[in-house]
Amino acid sequence: MALPMLPGNSVNRNLGKEKFHKSQHFDYCNGVSMLVGAEKPGIGGEALPGQSARRNCSLLPRGEDSAAPSWVAFDKQVLCFDAYFQESVAQSREETYRVRKCKIYFYLEDDTIQVVEPELKNSGLPQGTLIHRHRIPLPAPNDDQFYNLHHFNIDQEIVLYSRTFVITACDAFTCNFLRKVGVRVRPPAATPTDPYSKLRQELEESMKPLRPYERLDTLKQFLDHDRNVLRFYCFWDDTQSMFGDPRELLLHYFLADDTIEIREVIYPNSGRDAVPKFLKRGKLPKHSPIPKRQPGEITNHTVLNVFGPMGQGGRYILDSLKTGAVQEEFYKDCDLTIGGVVNVWGRRVIVCDCDDFTKEYYRSKYGIGESLKLRGKHPTLTSQNPTLISVADSICSLALCRSILLLLYGRQGLESNVLRFMGKMQSDSPVNKERTFIISFYLSDDTITMFEPTQRNSGVIGGKFLERSRVKKPGQELFKSEMSEYYKAQDLYVGATLIINNQPFQLVECDEYALNYMEQHSEEFPMANIGTILSKLKSIPDEKHKEIKQFLALSDPSNTGFIPYESFRSLLADAHAGLSEHETMTLARSYAAREQAEPDVGIMLAIAQDHLRRKHFESFSDMLRAFTHEDRDRTGHLSTKEVQVICKAFRLPLAGDLLRALLQKFENESGRIDYHAFLSGINWRENPSPPLLPDDALKFDIDWNGEAVSPEVKSINYSVLLEDVFVIVDKCTNG
């Protein structure tokens, strides 16, 4: 009995259907009208009975984001296979078949295939792209389907348009991708040898031409070093000749062709003619003057023998051993060293200095040790005027020392080698008393620069006060035979007074780099030598010991062993120990009570979320599943090593130090980590942290990486200082 026609129960299947179009079953193929309806769907796009739907995109699942299509998820991801195919050769006695190697590229975004044969030299075959990129159908009778990922594996044959390809190997990315999708990758297979290609290779290796071809390729050197010139500052003593005097020269070495050019430095009103060049550009021989040679005696090619008539129709053989060739040595860049002597056609020119580009070139190519390698002292200059020669010799030696210092103490990475101080002008004027200056001392060449910061409503225009130059010490004669004395790094310390341009300046502060540098090189800076400072304190008279201890007891009524820095500073000033301000600061830094501030967890999480947001990392749910899988007992905690392994497996884009600091904050007493709290803290999607200020980020970077700048000295541990100084003195006195 048929069911009653209840509401909603209808035999009309078109209810709710919106598409009723019918596919076009007739089309033109190669200009011929024919029926092509076997592959077209039915009414409304529905498949007909017995008809299977054909996929128009990749068989692979979509990426991590389900909304991304395959052409976005697998963009620029290509599988590469090494393959070969055999091609029969007809009408040839040398070969019957040929083995042709090629590469098969499978594009994951749309299942397209491309076959490329690498080009071989003198193969005589049309090589390159054999099959352009497109979807390739399977062989008949399955020609209505296309090749997909599961048809490819190592040691497997595939037929592409009636040509059989054998896959022999694949790259690392392809191997890993196939294993991830569940394909068991076979081991690499061997490619059969091509008999004719092997025969040709043996013939090429055994060929020895009767005329060895020598190629002097200087194009690469020209293209790599065009317009790159090394500049050296040189000195030539011409006092032995009549009316001669020391000459300053500029030596230019052209790296493009190993030629040398020398120009003379001529000052205004020097009485010399301004000639264009001292030495014309060309290769400079080491041993000069050289004997005169016949034309053709010095040549790049050595002819062994000549067959036939000279000129047209004759043949010659080059001598690969260059028997009897005349060799002549020219100066190279490795021969030019600071302090070395260059023979310029019989003139002994001393290399004293070079420019910054030359220093960087020798540092990168030969290393600092090689560039500072000296060939010995320059020859002693003799003349009828010994005073003039001694000054010239001193100038050359000074230039040599300055060059060595510049290479040793030039800026290298974050190491600036610049000591910065803050100074105040000592003057009776109330306006000049308030002026502050930043004094920078460069260790590379002992030069000093001064800069005056602009102060509001001071009436003084700030800016550069002193150009970078060496500053002479006061109280020296203007004209003398001895070299003048200049300020050195040992003359600068907090509390020192410098006289620059007849104006005294007192150094009142210095930066942290200067303090650390002086303390690390305490043997050169006595004001930063803690041993010397302690010896001065030990020499205090005994009657001062009781006063110092009484002062400390009054300053520290709670007997904590610490006193403020200002009280400690006034104590040393009243004790008359003969300590300068810099020595007091060094002593306070050595016995300072430093408190290591713990980094804020909120700032750490904010920085971590900022890094993850910039890297577009959102795999927090996948990480939670991985953590839960490793947590067999479902305790919600894992060891630190297990958490680090999972974070590394998901390629969490966080620095190693930052990740270790974060994991340390989430550890409990037993050393295990609550991974739920850890993931919740770094999840910038669900739990975004407040925006981070630049100052907080910089402060955190300084704190957690263990390279923090030494904090400001606030309190002094005087109990340890008393044990190191006065207790030892008392024992020696009682003994």
URFENJO-V803599 format. One record per helix or strand. SS is the DSSP state (H for helix, E for strand). FROM is the first residue (numbers start at 1). LEN is the number of residues. If there is no record, write none. Layout:
# URFENJO-V803599
[[SS & FROM & LEN] [SS & FROM & LEN]]
This chain:
# URFENJO-V803599
[[E & 26 & 4] [E & 32 & 4] [H & 43 & 3] [H & 70 & 4] [E & 78 & 11] [E & 97 & 11] [E & 112 & 6] [E & 128 & 7] [E & 137 & 1] [E & 146 & 1] [H & 149 & 3] [E & 157 & 4] [E & 163 & 8] [H & 172 & 9] [H & 195 & 12] [H & 219 & 7] [E & 229 & 9] [E & 246 & 9] [E & 259 & 6] [E & 279 & 4] [E & 285 & 1] [E & 303 & 5] [E & 315 & 4] [E & 330 & 1] [H & 333 & 3] [E & 341 & 4] [E & 347 & 8] [H & 356 & 10] [H & 367 & 5] [H & 386 & 24] [E & 412 & 1] [E & 415 & 1] [E & 418 & 8] [H & 430 & 4] [E & 436 & 7] [E & 447 & 6] [E & 463 & 7] [E & 472 & 1] [E & 486 & 1] [H & 489 & 3] [E & 497 & 4] [E & 503 & 8] [H & 512 & 9] [H & 526 & 3] [H & 530 & 9] [H & 543 & 13] [E & 562 & 3] [H & 565 & 11] [H & 581 & 10] [E & 592 & 1] [H & 601 & 14] [H & 620 & 11] [E & 637 & 3] [H & 640 & 10] [H & 656 & 10] [E & 667 & 1] [E & 672 & 3] [H & 675 & 8] [H & 694 & 11] [E & 715 & 3] [H & 718 & 7] [H & 726 & 9]]
